[in-house]
Amino acid sequence: MNILYLCDEYPPGRHGGIGTYVQLIARQMAKQGHKVIVAGIYSIGYGGDDRFIDEGVKVYRFRWLNGGAWANDRQSLLSKLTNRILQETGVIENYIKRSLSRYGAQLERIICNEQIDIIEMPDYNDYIRFCKSHVPFPQLSAPVVVKMNGTITYFNNEAGRTVKPHIIKTEQAILNQAKAVSSASRYTAEKSACYLNYEKPIKVLYNGIDTNPMLSDKPRDLSQVVFTGSLVRKKGIYQLAKAWNIVKQMMPGARLLILGKGRQKDVVSYLSDEAKGSVTFKGHVPARQLYDILSSSAIAVFPSYAEAFALAPLEAMACGTAVINSNRTSGPELIDDGVDGLLIDPDDINQLAQAILRLLNNTQLCAGLAKAGNKKVKTLFDIDIIARETLEFYEEVLRG
């Protein structure tokens, strides 16, 4: 089968869960003998080659017109101010419309030249949040399936925030013009269908990972806890910082490693003076270093408020690390509480702290949960298994 994946954050480069998932599934499909192409639209600032081969996957990076300066680094105050002005005046939206038109033509050339059978694209498209009106994604000539990993509408509703009508309309249109829709979790499928008034069947296809990563032979530090993810409220990092103050009081030798991009000083502001010395920030780290840290830690903690189906807990389980996961959204679809991990309410700081202390103080329980979690992820969430299930879904779609 000839498969085209659309992805605007394909590694290398700054990416999130969608970029990681697409690279994993694309590589695995290529390994299984399929022709796989990945195409996306990027800012100049993203860097990297416009065309390259990644383990048998042909990757195209098309660029926004006019350099897409608005899509570059948006963290500085000057950048935010400039983008706000350009957005309010409609300049950015005009860039987007022209760029999407050219992007659609570039994709059609790929569809023709590579004889594409099917296209998969995510439900989340970053350009939508820069528009002031409905700007549809280009309709393509090959069958398109959409993978739900969480739209703006989904995450805003989960957080209790309002969603602008044109955003809902644009995201509804992406689903409605798809040949079929899959989702990374049952929870995301049910909620997204409700928020976006989508009434057709949705196939649940969990995200998968390589469950046999290269691991460090460094001994596991039984007093080390790790968090991996963006340093934003949605990921529960501020709740973890508050809980860590309790952990530090009860167990002075415990240490917390925080891996991920974001404003470290915001996290530090929630730490007590006593706890600050036991917390180390590593920033964004490459996959090999991530696995080394996970495999040498006792516990990995993910007190997230909203996910589609997070890869971070899967990675920790693959490394044989005991997982404490959120009981929100798709958390219970991954973890059976007390069997292959622990589930906590991210709003309950004491419950989170006590779960960490429970595992730090009971190495036998910690090891047992880690072993069961490792077995589960290998049995259900290996990328080879997920790729085969996904291929069956593609074949069903093409059969009509």
C-alpha positions in Angstrom: 0.0 0.0 0.0 1.1 3.6 -0.7 0.5 5.7 2.3 0.8 9.5 2.8 0.9 10.9 6.4 0.4 14.6 6.9 2.4 15.9 9.8 3.7 19.4 10.6 6.1 18.4 13.4 8.0 15.4 12.1 11.4 14.8 13.9 14.1 16.0 14.0 13.0 19.3 15.3 10.7 20.5 18.1 7.7 18.2 18.2 5.0 16.8 20.4 3.1 13.5 20.6 1.7 13.7 17.1 5.2 14.0 15.6 6.5 11.1 17.7 3.4 8.9 16.7 3.7 9.7 13.0 7.4 8.9 12.9 6.8 5.6 14.7 3.9 4.5 12.6 5.5 5.6 9.4 8.8 3.8 10.1 6.9 0.6 11.0 4.7 0.7 7.9 7.9 1.1 5.8 9.5 -1.8 7.6 6.4 -3.9 6.7 7.1 -3.2 3.1 4.7 -0.4 2.3 5.6 2.8 0.4 5.4 5.6 3.0 5.6 9.4 2.5 5.2 12.1 5.1 4.5 15.7 4.1 3.9 18.8 6.2 4.0 22.5 6.1 6.6 24.2 8.3 8.1 27.6 9.1 11.6 28.5 8.0 12.6 28.6 11.6 11.8 24.9 12.1 15.0 24.1 10.3 16.1 20.8 8.8 16.1 19.6 5.2 13.2 20.0 2.9 13.5 16.5 1.7 15.1 13.5 3.3 14.8 9.7 3.9 14.1 8.5 7.4 14.5 4.7 7.8 12.7 4.1 4.5 10.2 7.0 4.9 10.3 9.7 2.3 9.8 13.1 4.1 8.8 16.4 2.5 8.9 19.7 4.4 7.1 22.5 2.6 7.4 26.0 3.9 4.9 28.7 4.7 4.9 31.6 2.2 6.7 34.8 3.2 8.8 32.8 5.6 5.9 32.2 7.9 7.6 34.4 10.5 4.4 34.2 12.6 5.0 30.4 12.9 8.5 30.7 14.1 9.5 31.0 17.8 6.5 32.6 19.5 7.9 32.7 23.1 9.4 36.2 23.1 7.3 39.2 24.1 8.2 41.0 20.8 7.2 37.9 18.8 3.9 37.6 20.7 3.1 41.3 20.2 4.0 41.3 16.5 1.9 38.2 15.9 -1.0 39.7 17.7 -1.0 42.7 15.4 -0.6 40.6 12.3 -3.4 38.4 13.4 -5.8 41.2 14.3 -5.2 42.9 10.9 -5.9 39.7 9.0 -2.3 39.6 7.5 -1.6 36.1 9.0 -4.9 34.7 7.7 -4.1 35.9 4.2 -0.6 34.2 4.4 -2.4 31.0 5.6 -4.9 31.0 2.8 -2.3 31.4 0.1 0.1 28.9 1.7 -2.7 26.3 2.1 -3.6 26.7 -1.6 0.0 26.1 -2.6 0.3 23.2 -0.1 -2.8 21.5 -1.5 -1.3 21.6 -5.0 2.0 20.2 -3.7 0.2 17.4 -2.0 -1.7 16.6 -5.2 1.6 16.2 -7.0 2.7 13.7 -4.4 -0.6 11.9 -4.7 -0.2 11.6 -8.4 3.6 10.9 -8.6 3.6 8.4 -5.7 0.3 6.8 -6.6 -1.0 7.3 -3.1 -3.8 4.9 -2.0 -4.7 6.5 1.3 -3.8 9.6 3.4 -3.8 9.9 7.2 -3.9 13.4 8.8 -4.4 14.5 12.5 -7.5 16.3 13.7 -5.4 19.0 15.1 -4.0 21.6 12.7 -2.0 24.5 14.3 -2.9 27.1 11.6 -6.5 27.2 12.7 -5.7 29.1 15.9 -4.2 32.0 13.9 -7.3 32.5 11.8 -10.2 34.9 12.5 -12.6 33.1 10.3 -13.3 29.6 8.8 -10.3 28.6 6.6 -10.9 25.1 5.3 -8.1 22.5 4.9 -7.6 21.6 1.2 -9.7 18.8 -0.1 -7.5 16.1 -1.6 -8.2 13.6 -4.4 -7.1 10.4 -2.4 -9.2 9.0 0.4 -8.4 10.7 3.7 -8.7 9.2 7.2 -8.4 11.5 10.2 -6.7 10.4 13.5 -8.1 12.0 16.6 -5.3 13.1 18.9 -7.2 16.1 20.3 -8.4 19.3 18.5 -8.5 22.8 19.9 -12.2 22.3 20.4 -11.6 19.1 22.4 -8.9 20.5 24.7 -10.7 23.8 25.3 -13.9 22.0 26.3 -12.0 19.6 28.6 -10.5 22.7 30.3 -13.8 24.5 30.5 -12.7 27.2 28.1 -14.9 28.6 25.3 -14.2 27.9 21.7 -14.7 30.4 18.9 -17.3 29.3 16.4 -15.0 29.5 13.4 -12.6 27.1 15.1 -15.4 24.6 15.7 -16.6 25.0 12.1 -13.1 24.4 10.6 -12.5 21.3 12.8 -15.9 19.9 12.0 -15.2 20.3 8.3 -12.0 18.3 8.6 -13.9 15.4 10.1 -16.8 15.6 7.8 -14.7 15.5 4.6 -12.8 12.5 5.8 -13.5 9.1 4.4 -13.2 7.6 7.9 -12.1 8.7 11.4 -10.0 6.9 14.0 -9.1 7.9 17.6 -6.2 7.4 19.9 -8.6 6.5 22.7 -12.3 5.7 23.5 -12.6 8.8 25.7 -11.3 11.1 23.0 -13.6 9.5 20.4 -16.7 9.9 22.5 -16.0 13.5 23.7 -14.8 14.7 20.3 -17.9 13.3 18.6 -20.0 15.2 21.1 -18.1 18.5 20.9 -17.9 18.5 17.1 -21.3 16.9 16.3 -19.7 13.9 14.5 -22.2 11.0 14.2 -20.4 8.4 12.1 -18.5 5.4 13.6 -15.0 6.1 15.0 -12.4 3.3 15.1 -10.3 3.3 18.3 -6.6 2.8 17.4 -4.3 3.4 20.4 -1.0 5.0 19.9 2.0 2.6 20.1 5.7 2.8 20.7 8.8 0.7 20.3 8.6 -1.4 23.4 12.1 -2.7 23.2 14.2 0.5 23.4 18.0 0.5 24.0 18.3 0.9 27.8 21.1 2.0 30.0 22.8 -0.6 32.2 23.0 2.0 35.0 21.5 0.7 38.3 17.9 1.9 39.0 17.9 4.7 41.6 15.1 3.7 44.0 14.7 7.2 45.3 14.5 8.9 41.9 11.1 10.1 40.5 10.8 11.5 36.9 8.2 13.6 35.0 8.3 13.9 31.3 6.1 16.3 29.3 5.6 20.0 28.5 5.7 22.3 31.6 2.1 23.5 31.2 -0.9 23.4 33.5 -2.6 20.8 31.3 0.1 18.2 32.1 -0.3 18.6 35.8 3.3 19.8 36.5 2.2 22.5 38.9 0.2 19.9 40.9 3.2 17.7 41.0 5.4 20.5 42.3 2.9 21.1 45.1 2.8 17.4 45.9 6.6 17.2 45.9 6.7 19.6 48.8 4.9 17.0 50.9 7.1 14.2 49.5 10.3 16.1 50.4 9.1 16.6 54.0 8.3 12.9 54.5 11.3 11.5 52.6 14.3 14.0 52.5 16.4 11.8 50.2 13.9 11.7 47.3 14.8 13.4 44.1 12.7 14.6 41.2 13.8 15.0 37.6 11.7 17.1 35.3 12.1 16.6 31.5 10.4 18.8 29.0 10.2 22.2 27.4 8.5 25.2 29.1 8.9 27.9 31.7 10.9 26.3 34.5 10.5 29.3 36.8 6.7 28.9 36.8 7.2 25.4 38.2 9.8 26.5 40.7 7.3 29.1 42.1 5.2 26.2 43.5 8.2 24.6 45.2 9.1 25.2 48.9 12.6 26.4 49.7 13.2 22.9 51.2 12.1 21.1 48.1 13.9 23.2 45.5 17.3 21.6 46.0 15.9 18.1 45.3 14.4 19.0 41.9 16.5 19.0 38.7 15.3 20.4 35.3 16.7 18.7 32.2 14.7 20.5 29.5 13.8 18.6 26.3 16.1 15.6 25.9 16.7 13.3 22.9 15.0 9.9 22.9 18.1 7.9 23.9 18.7 10.1 27.0 15.0 10.0 27.9 15.1 6.2 28.0 18.3 6.2 30.0 16.7 8.4 32.6 13.5 6.5 32.7 15.2 3.1 33.0 17.4 4.4 35.9 14.4 5.9 37.9 12.0 4.2 40.3 8.8 6.0 39.4 7.4 8.1 36.5 4.6 10.5 37.3 2.0 11.9 34.9 -0.8 13.8 36.7 -2.3 15.2 33.4 -5.7 16.9 33.2 -6.3 16.1 29.5 -4.8 13.8 27.0 -5.9 11.9 23.9 -3.6 8.9 24.6 -0.3 10.0 26.0 2.9 8.3 24.8 5.0 9.3 27.9 3.5 6.7 30.3 3.9 4.1 27.6 7.6 5.0 27.3 8.1 4.7 31.0 6.3 1.3 31.1 8.5 0.1 28.2 11.6 1.1 30.4 10.4 -1.0 33.3 9.5 2.0 35.4 6.5 2.1 37.8 3.9 4.6 36.6 1.6 6.9 38.5 -0.9 8.2 36.0 -3.9 10.6 36.0 -7.4 9.1 36.3 -8.7 11.8 33.9 -9.7 11.4 30.3 -7.9 8.3 28.8 -5.8 7.4 31.8 -8.0 4.4 32.9 -7.7 3.0 29.4 -4.0 2.5 29.9 -3.7 1.7 33.6 -5.6 -0.7 35.8 -5.2 0.9 39.2 -3.1 -1.2 41.6 -2.4 -3.8 38.9 0.1 -2.3 36.4 0.3 1.2 37.9 -1.5 3.7 40.1 -4.2 6.2 39.1 -4.6 9.5 40.9 -6.8 12.6 40.7 -4.5 15.5 39.7 -6.6 17.8 41.8 -5.9 15.8 45.0 -2.4 16.9 46.0 -2.3 14.6 49.0 -3.3 11.6 47.0 -0.6 12.3 44.5 2.0 12.7 47.2 0.9 9.6 49.1 1.1 7.5 45.8 4.7 8.6 45.3 5.6 7.9 48.9 3.8 4.6 48.8 6.0 3.4 46.0 9.2 4.9 47.3 8.6 3.2 50.7 7.6 -0.2 49.2 10.2 -1.3 46.7 8.4 -4.7 46.2 5.2 -3.1 45.2 7.0 -0.6 43.0 8.8 -3.5 41.2 5.6 -5.5 40.8 3.7 -2.6 39.2 6.7 -1.9 36.9 6.9 -5.5 35.8 3.1 -5.8 35.1 3.2 -2.4 33.3 6.1 -3.6 31.1 4.2 -6.8 30.2 1.1 -4.8 29.3 2.7 -2.3 27.0 4.6 -5.1 25.1 1.4 -7.1 24.8 -1.0 -4.3 23.7 0.8 -1.2 22.6 3.9 -2.3 20.6 4.1 -0.3 17.4 4.2 -3.4 15.3 0.8 -4.5 16.7 -0.6 -1.0 16.3 0.7 -0.7 12.7 -1.0 -4.0 11.8 -4.3 -2.9 13.3 -4.0 0.4 11.5 -3.3 -1.3 8.2 -6.5 -3.4 8.6 -8.4 -0.2 9.2 -7.0 1.3 6.0 -8.0 -1.8 4.0 -11.5 -1.6 5.4 -11.8 2.1 4.4 -10.6 1.4 0.9 -13.0 -1.5 0.5 -15.8 1.0 1.4 
